[in-house]
Amino acid sequence: MHAAPPLQVEVIRPVALRAAVWLLVVMVCVAMMSWSLAHSAPVPTWVSATSVGGTLFALLLGRQHPCHGSLTLRWDGQYWHVGQVEAVEPVSGEVVVAIDLGSLILLRFTPNTVSRWRYATWIAVTRRGLETHWHALRCALYSPRPSQAVPFSA
C-alpha cells in the first residue's frame, strides 16, 4: 500500500463549535455561582474561594481553547503539520481520527516537539468548504503511514 499524496487544506472552525464551547463555559460559571449561593447565609470562605476559582478557571479555559480562526492542515506524505493560517511555522505531529460522522470528523493532533502546542489538540473538520478536497483528506487520514506500510513481497 502507498501513503496518500501530499495535501493541504484550510480548516475553518465551525461556528457551532465556538458557540458550544462558550455555552459550556457559561454553564460552568452559573453552576459554580449557584453552588456558592445555595449555602447558608454565612458562606464559608472555602466555598467562596472554590466558586470564584472554578469560575475563573472555566473562563480561562474557554479563552485558551483554540476554537477561533482557521487552521492549515497539511500532510506531506510522512507527517501532519498544523498551524494558524497567519503563522509562520506550522507544528508537525500525528493526527488520529477520534470520531467520524461522515460530514464531520473530530481529529486529535499530538505534536512531535515541544512548542506552543504542548498538548494534544482537538480539531473539528466539517465537509462544508472542503468539498473538493474532502475525499483526498479522508484518504490521507486513513491511509497507512510510511512506517506502518507492509513491504510487498511476491
Secondary structure, DSSP 8 states (H G I E B T S, - for coil): ------EEEEEE--HHHHHHHHHHHHHHHHHHHHHHHTS-SS--HHHHHHHHHHHHHHHHHHHHS--SSEEEEEE-SS-EEEEETT-SS-EEEEEEEEEE-SSEEEEEEEESS-SS--S-EEEEEESTT-TTTHHHHHHHHHS--TTT------
